[in-house]
Amino acid sequence: MDLFRHIQGEVRFDEPMRRHSSFRIGGPADVFVSPAGVDDLCTVLREAGECEMPVTIIGAGTNLLVSDEGIRGCVIKIGRGLGGMRREGERVIAGAGAPIAKVARWAAGLGLSGLEFAEGIPGSVGGAVTMNAGAHGSDISCVLEEVQVADKSGQLFNLPGSQLELGYRTSVIRTEHEFTVTAATFQMTTDTTEAIFERMQAIGERRRRTQPLGQACAGSIFKNPPGDYAARLIESCGLKGLRINDAMVSPVHANFIVNVGNAKAVDVIRLIETVRQRVLDDTGVHLQLELEIIGLEGH
């Protein structure tokens, strides 16, 4: 298409989204673009906006469920083209496409502490900021100083982290869909590399013990309700191992749904609603989704 003739990165048509989701689920995107850098991203946003083409932004696809019918318009994947990292004193500046766990390990090697909680988190920096990712008593809001974002016309801005309204697995980036994160600045503290890596190792070992790593899944399905854990509630209802076709509540961690073969998005949705209704009936708690769902009516 002439619309994408100026793009330096990769452009594909009818690209299966299952290739870009850790769930391994999802129909085709009309147009799929992986920008070569920030300027390339801004070009895609500007040109798609000028022709009123719908745009969907994704990162590593680790917290994502895509419709079996796919995504209309243009999908922009923020990946390696925006994956740079650099140090400025006690600050780490990372591109939105860099894996957040990789940034944490790189910072640890420099004696910079603050992102240990990200050990084992599979998402990108952009996704981590958008979701205010966190674990083990800490999250992105604890270290985020500033973000660079692009608006829908491809203009770049710098915003202080305090303006993002970072909350439990949310931010204005996620709720308003007005900006795309291109880079993030993290304010770190100094410590010995040995102490930082020791903390990260303990976090990684706990994750390996308690989560279905290596299986096709999308992380936590539900947010933890105040004062409780979604996994505990689901397990208390006897739902571990519950299965609809090839979508199954993980026997390892009840707040994970795993694709054990060729699950469809509709199977996952049916399982989500079954679990949510059972937990509501048995405990009175209405579980809220943490999972990001694209292209499914009512979600």
N, C-alpha and C positions, 0 to 999 in steps of 0.2 A: 504494500500500500504506500502511496506517495506520502501519506501522513507521517510515516516513520522513516523516511529516507535520510533524515539528519541524525538518526540515533546511532551512536557508536557501539552500544552494547548489543546484547543478543535479543532478537525479535523472533517469536514463533507464533504460529496461528493454530488454533484448535489444540492447544497444549493441554494434555491430561493433568488435572490438578492433583491427582493421586501421587504424581511424581514429586510434588512440592509440599506434601503434608505428611507429618509423622504418623498420622492415622492410616496413610496409604488409601485414602478415600477421596473421591471427587471427580466430577465430570470435566469437560474441556473448558478452558478459557478462550474466548474469541481471539484475543490478542494477549500475548505474554511477553513482557519486556523485563530484561535484567540489565539495568543501567550500568555503564562503564565507570561512572563517577557521579559526583554531585551535580556538575554542569549538565551531564547527560540526563539525570533525573529531572532537573528543572526543565529541560527541553521537552521531555515526554509529558510532563504535567501541563506545560504551556500549550503544546500542540493538541493534546487530548481535550483540554479545556476549550480551545478555540473552536473545535468541531463538536463540542457538547457530547463527547464520548464518556460514558461512565468509567470511573477509575476506582479500582480496588487495590489497596496497598497490603502486601504481606511481607513477612520477614522469613524466619526459618520454617514457619508452618508447624510449630510444635504445640500450639494451643488452638488449633484450627480444625473445624469440620466444614467441608465444602459440599454443597448439594450434588447429588448424582447427575443433575442436569448441567452442572458447571456454572460458570460466571460469565455474564454478558459484559461486553465492553473490554476494557484494557486492565489486565492485572500487572502491577509493577512489583517485582520482587526485589527487595532491598537486600543485596547479598555482598559478594566479595568485592564488587566495584566500590563499595563504601565500607570497606573493612579495615581501614588503616588505624594505627594506634601510635600515640606519642606521649612523652612525659614532659611536663612543665613544672619543675619543682615537686611539690607534693600533689600536683594535679595529674590526672590521666585523662587525655582526650581520645575518645574512641569513636570511629565511624559506626553508623547505625547498623551496618551489615556485619560487624564483627561479632562472633559468638561471645556472649557475656561471660561464659566460663573461661574462655581463652583469655579474655581481658583480665579476669581475676587472677589467673595463673601467671600471666605476664607481669602484672603489677606486683604479685607476691615475690617474684624473682628479683624485683627492684627494691624490695623491702618496704613496699607500700601496702598498707592494710585498710580494709573497709569493705571489700567485695568478697570476703571469704564465703559468705552465705550463698554466692552464686556457683560454688563448686557443684558440678553435676547438673545445673540448670541448662537445658538444651537450646534455649532460645537465643536470639540476637540482641544486641544492645538496644536497637529501636523497639523491638517487642517488649524487652524488659522495662524500658522507660514507659511505654504506652500502658502496660499492665501494672506498673509499679511492682514488679516481680520481687519476691522475697521468700525467706525461709529462716528458720532457727532464730527468730526474734529480731531479724533485721530485714530491711528492704531497700529498694533504690532510693526512696526519699531520704534515707539517712546519709547518703553520700552525693546525691546529685546536686551540682552547683548551677549548671546551665545547660541548655540544649540549643542546638541549631536546628531550625525547622524550615521546611518549604511550604508555602501556601498553595492553593489550587492553581494559581497562575504561574507558579514556578519561581516566585520571589523568596529570597532567603531572609530569615530573621533569627536573632538570638533572643532567647527567653530565659529568665532566671527560673530555676526549678520551683521556686515558691509560687510562680504563676500557673503551674500545671495542675494545681488542686489534686495532688497525689493522695490517694486513699487506698483502702484495701482492694488491691487488684484493679485499680481504676485511675484515670486521669482525664483531663479535658481532651487530650489527644484521642483517647478511646471513645469518649462520650459524644464529642462534637464533630469529629471527622473533618476538621478544617485544616489540619497540619500534618505533614509527614516528617518524622524525626530523621535528620541526616547525620547528626553527631551529638555526643553527650560529653560533658566535662564533669568528672568525679573528683571531689575533694577528699583526699586520702590522708592517712596518718602514717608515720614511720614506725617500723618495728623490725625485728630480725626476720630474715627469710625463714629461718628454722621454725620460729614460733608461728608465723603465718601459715606455712605449709602444714604444720602439725594440726592446726585448727581445720584447715581445708581437708586434710586426710580424714579426720574424725567425721566431718560432715559427709564426705564422699562415701565412707564406709556405712554410715547410717542409711544413706540413700540407697545403696546397693542392697542392704538387708531388707528394706521395707517397701521398695517400689519395683514394679515389673519392668526393669530395665531390659532393653533388647527386644521388647515386643512392640508391635505397632499400636501406639496409643497417643494421647494428646495431653498427658499430664492430668492434673486435677480437673474433674468435671464440674464440681460444685465448690462454691466458696464455703469456708467454715462459718457456721452461724456463731453469733456472739457467745463466748464462754463454752463452746463445744467444738467438736470436730465432725465434719461431714462423714468421714470414713467410719467413725465410731457409730454414728446413727445408722448408717447403711448396714453395717455389719450386725448391729443389734436387731435389725429387722430380718436377719437371716438371708441377705441378698447376695452375699459373696458367691460367685459362680453362676449367678442368674444369666441366662443366655437367650438372645433372640437372633436366630440364624447364626451368623459368625461374629456378632457383637456380644461381648461377655463382660460382666462385672468381674474385675480381676480377683482371683483367689488370694493374691498377695497383698493388695491394697484396695479396699472397697470403694475408694473415691476415684479409681481409675477404671475406664472401660477399655478393653483391648480388642483389637481386630485379629481374630484367631484364624482368619482365612481370607474370605472375600466379602467382608461385611460392606453393606451399603450405608449411605448416610441415613436413609429412612430407618434402617435397623437400629442405628445408634440413637436416633431421636425417639423411637418407640421404647427403647431400653431406658433412656433418660426419664421419660415421662412415667414409665412404670415404677422406677425407683423413687422418683419424686413423690408420686401419689402414695406409695406404700409407706414412705417415711412420714408423710403428712398424716396419714390415717393412724399410724401406730404411735407417733410421738408428738404430733401437733406442730412440727417444725416444717416450714416451707423452705426447701433448699433453693438457693439462687445459683444460676450458672456462672462459672468462671470461664468455661469454654467459649471461644468465639465461633459463631455460626454464620456462614455466608450462603445466601441463595435459597434458604428454606422458608416458606411462608410461615409467618407467626413467630419467627425466631430472629 
